[in-house]
Amino acid sequence: MIFLDETDKKILNTIQFGFPLETKPFQEMGGRLGISEDEVIQRLGRLHDKGAIRKIGPIINRKGLGGTSTLIAVKVPDEKIDEVAEYINAYHEVSHNYLRPGKYNIWFTISAPDRERINCILNELNKKTGLDFIDLPTKRLFKIGVKFDIR
């Protein structure tokens, strides 16, 4: 369980609902919240270390830019989960990587300039891990934005 004080809650809401698009976004956030840039960065680091935040970054519409993306599932033996996740996470094209219960326990998304790059990544991962990756390309897109009002 992570203890969140009022400032942590304000930071979490700000990064979801009003992240400043500035040269120094954490300085701007600190100004809005009445704390220093260093304190914002320190608190975000702690929240990241505790698992409250995985990543701060844009969500890019790869298809809108002429690229493509796909969802991948793979069945990984329990003793190899960390090793395989490390291989997967080494690719900057991987935007989401989740451990889930069930037969196929690792799920991730690859976004790339073209289908050839996705195939290349999957072939490389297959060679590194010896595992078969199931490619589940989007047939119809339903985009749901999930944001949490932290109180």
PyMOL commands that set and color helices and strands:
alter all, ss='L'
color gray80, all
select helices_A, chain A and resi 6-17+25-33+37-49+63-65+78-89+115-129
alter helices_A, ss='H'
color red, helices_A
select strands_A, chain A and resi 68-74+94-99+106-112+133-137
alter strands_A, ss='S'
color yellow, strands_A
deselect
rebuild
show_as cartoon
